[in-house]
C-alpha cells in the first residue's frame, strides 16, 4: 500500500526576518487584533526548540498532529478561540514536560501558529487579555503565503513516502535456524539458550534459570559488544534472541524506524529493514517496545498502525496489515504476542478520544481473526463509550491451559474530567481475560472505577502461582500506576490480595481534581508505568520499577474533537525540590508485603530481569545499569552506559556462554538522555565446562 504525507515548505529564518513576511487573510479583522510580527518571530524560535520534534519542521505533523492549514482548523475545532488554543498548549505541552515554559513563550508560540495559518499581524502583541477575542474556528485564511527569496507563493506539496528498504550485511552465524515453531514458543521455559518471547515465556515472568552470571561471578561481567542503531530517540525495545541471532526494533526518527537482526554475541549487524511511516500522532514519545518472532517471520507494529511481517533470515517484507486509523489518534507501540498461528496486539493512543481494543491476526496472512473492544457501553454515560479510551499498551500474557489471553487496560478518556463519561467506565483501568481463540470476554477486574487521575493499568500482567489454605492457585499479577500490586485468581478474576503500597501515596490521592489544582501522589506516571516487572520462582518476589512524582491535577472544560488529544486538562510535575525519585521494589507475592526497596535518585522506567544466579537487573535514567541481590536488594554491580537505560534487559546463551543485553537510549516521557545503543555483556572468564 502507498502512503502520502502533505508537507508545506516554510523557513523559520524567513519568519524571523519579519519584514519579508507577507500574510493576507479574508477575515475582515482590524490590524492590532492578533499579534505582532516580532512576537511571531520569537514564537518561531520557541517552536523550533520545543515543538518541532513532534509537530514537524513545517508544522506538517510527526509524532504530534499537523498544525497548519486544514489540520490546524481541525485541531482547534469549529468553536475554537485563541484562548482555548493557548490554554491547551500552556497546560499540556511540551508533551514530555507540560507547563514547563514561561507564559510569554506560550503566548509567542501561539502567535507563531496564528501567523503560519494566515491570521494577520497588527500593532499589539497577543496577551492574556486579548486571547478570548479571537475566534479561530470561524476564520479561514484564503490567501497564499509568500516567503522571501522564493520568487512567489509555495503550494502544498504531495510527497510519496518510500517503500521499506532492506540491507543484508552478513549471513546468519553458523547458518542459524531462525524458524521458530509453536512447540518452541510453548517450551520457552525449558529453553535456556534463547529469549523467544518478550517476557521470555507466555507468563511474562521475565525470569531465566541461567546462573553462570551470579552474585559470586558478577564482578567479572564486562562489555562484549555495543551495537549502535543510528536511531537516537526514546529507546524502549526488548530484544528477541533465536539461536544466536538478536532481533530488535528502534524508535521512530524522522518518520523512519528500523527492524534489525544482530549477532547476539557482539552486536554486529546481519540485516536491517527501514520502514518509512505515513502520518501518525502520539502522546508519549516515538517508541516501539520490540519485535516478536514465529514461523520464520519477525513481527513488528508501527506508529502509523501497521502490523509488519518480515522474513526472519533476510528482513524482506512478507506482508503488512493495517490495524487502526492513525488520523483519529490510534498508534501501535507494544510488542506483539505470537500464539497458535496468531499475532495478538493491542491499541495505544489513550489520550485521544478513541476506543481501545485487542485483536488477533492470522500469523501467515495478516487477516484479522477476532477483535474485542475494551469500553463497555452499559457503563459509560450516553455514547461516550465510543471514545472512552481503555487502551492496551503492553504485551498480554497467555495461559495455554486455561485458554486465556490476559492483559491490562489504560485510563478512560478524557483522563481527568469524568463529567463527560458518567459511570464506572468498564473495562478501563482493568485486568481482563479473553478466550484466546475467539476473543470473547471471560472475566475482568477493574482496579479503579471512573478514574479521573490517570491511574491506568499499563505494566504487563505476569502469571505465577500463589498458595492459600494449602492450595496452589494460578494467579495473575499487575503493578498498577495507582501504587498497589494486584494479585487475582486467573481462573475467575477474583482478587486474592493487593500488596502494600510500593510507592508514596498521599492521603488525598482520590480527591477530585479541581480548576485551581490539587497536589497528589502517586502522580500520573505512577506507581508503575509501562515497565515490565519480573517474577522469580526462587524468591516468590515480583520486582517492580516504581516512581514517586508529586503532581498537580487540574480540570478544565475540554469538548470532544475528532483527531485531537483530550485530557480533560492537565497533570504537571510540582516545581523542583518536590518529591521526584524512583523505587525498585521486591514484593512478596505470597503475603503482599514489601520485602525490600532500593531507592534511586530519579523515577524508574524500563523493565526488570530476574535470573537463577539470584540476581535482578534494571536500568536508571542517569545511565546506570544495575544488578542487585534478588534476596536482599543489595547492589552487587553497575555499569554506566551514558544514556538512559530505560528498556527491559534480557539474558541468553550462545555456545555455552551466558550474555545479558539491554538497550540504552533514554526516555521521552521523563526527559532522560538519548542514545542509540544496545549493550551486550558477558563474563570475562571462560564459562565452566559442561
Steps between C-alpha positions, in 0.01 A plus 500: 500500500618853428489774761501876449608789718402863439790738560512876475835677460583772745821656617526585870773742404257672266250571774782625723566757228155643557528774237495228235184336632178589319168354621161574354174357629135549420409557861386860516693535824656829598877536529619454854237239578736204517878520552808676366749374245775520758297281737444242226874501429572437868241220493681341207808463717296343780333264252834394354640412841194357675241384245672413175596145597136392535316731259759519223728767357222616270213445747397206284487268797731223614437323829256782575217625275545746217451866594455668163213545254207264529682300770526814715132586462406141582728523804345819641146394410201699373458688827867549579646829614855623545437463873400133474802432279732681741351324805549160342860571400587661835358213706588196286813583304776405450371147543808385691493795745160672502469860621879535518534815283435858600171677435674720243640199314154345478354830374778531242459148365123557477573812295729296277225246432259783414754650261563170328128452451427836338368708789627856445754674717435839654650756731420337837651182639282206597434508873284318757244780480459480119501122453127450544404751233639300207272223374703257295244248381296760314797656319664337202804654334470490124806673361832342413802544721801661340851449627798714417746354255261251342368717220139440588251291692571148614220248460430182691719224366400133490798285592487125450657308784762242413430125514691294760867455421697191593876455532668164572847543654601143583379142511335377815770364735550128449204503260278532805152351480266792575175322417327519838216250538200483733674216685805721560286785631300268725826351634678832551535444875726200445699673225781675686691589182240733351272790588208423269219712647506855633437369853720197420200273561125537446461579871703823458714415803825632348682235703784285367646204691847582360751524785844530340479872579427502873557697818838322522619561141343831404813693589646365175210624283630713214388642167504250213357732236330834442261522206407850385177515304537853362151583633547732796172542688295354786612133495270247672550184294534147642724291270412147395776237461471190281803269472755778522302755295365806680194679360433859595278797413597865529303812586369714216732780389411737214207275406713188475550196722726196467450131560846344540673164532831496691759244603395439861863454616637836387222714346631491144227562242362211297213683328280803550172613347407868511129576497377849405186602685195678373322761716468422870459677834595393850509625856797328663802487273587335166546159660478137402526229766641221286440224245347155525607188311330190362465280191816635337380859536564807714192705593501867593241772552541861384380839618294538183303188594656233283579142596808394302622146434861467385704197398705405806803397292519802267271776632302521177133586551257210473177693565353810665159555659326821611365460853352846579464859378788732599305812399272472802782430748569125492862388514675170560795477738481158668688179428253260337434157651523196271289197592348204314521650151387845617657838569321670791527879530344789692439867433691804623390864487310533826514879518292529183120460508499149353399151608761244606516146367686170488512308172647178360636462148586192296877473534541381140270737313433802723123450486316599818352202685326675791479835678381600847416864578593605851227753593174358630207710368284422804745672736565824309253785498331563164719408204828587674605134475573564132795719600555373854866392490607182688802441278710184518859622507701190593538139390239254632586184691354169383386202705490207255344264758202730566494629142522865614671811376539732801592868484446838664330815373562872527301798621161610367485811282513786578749425775423756768142608437240232563197723438508400132486125579282431801506146639761241594660510154576130471734355381746786551767466773441127503656156476305310233496140379368394159461163333822492300338332199180704474568829677191460719510658846555245777550734796618845598617666819485880515768656721362855491139581415436829320866601506567876495870481601657308207558203733484256212634145494783487247774277644473152343304227675721224648379142564623294798366275775419599857408286797202540728349262755722219375394549139696612196310770315584612145534877532537811287682806633523860379686802636247781468587867460287551810780342708377153598595164351172320430491118517195322353386140463542463126230237478227751586654847545427523872739704714725287723690794645655830415841588633600765745571829317832485314517877447399805703127569517354829618189495717312693232600268213135445411396865529321647201723722282391864504543803280752651740692173534560229760845360587500120524713186518544279312520724195355422161809294406447266793556291702634280227493613138518263201820343640481116499561353847677168558395207717739245649369153593807475727403790728127529411566872467364729230758768412337830408640829366318782680510875527396782730404814308295761684264651240234766482170381352277766342175492304378719218205454259629303201235429237532204267676558169580214261871447449613723789655399830251534787620489859233695682776743598840446658726312733834670548801431718525713808793742486856390569574403856187286532491120504655355182671163554493132409448172681602151392278285718484130586144393588435167670212359295409250773423776752481829309770647726791707375812285542746780424530829311801641315472879459626689193541877452267512197168333415544154350375394159625205295461143622641223720674166451533224763742207466594171661824663611299673776521828309258765381597757236349838412611837364482864604445822307845628594668222301564243775423135427469329839503148640367425848496193720148368438455392863637799688484792255869579547665646190779271378594654163434797275619641167433844352397502133488877452132517404184415690460124547124505458440162337456146637815279518516141376736202540590201279788271409703447184744206489462454874582863588237702686432855378299793633370763255316829542418807291631840615327787325321713758137588538279773353243495775748571781758696296780251565804538269469341157724243335480223240692209654433137584756382755597131522681367808674173589745373760862568411593154622438178310169329579525184711530175309184301459 
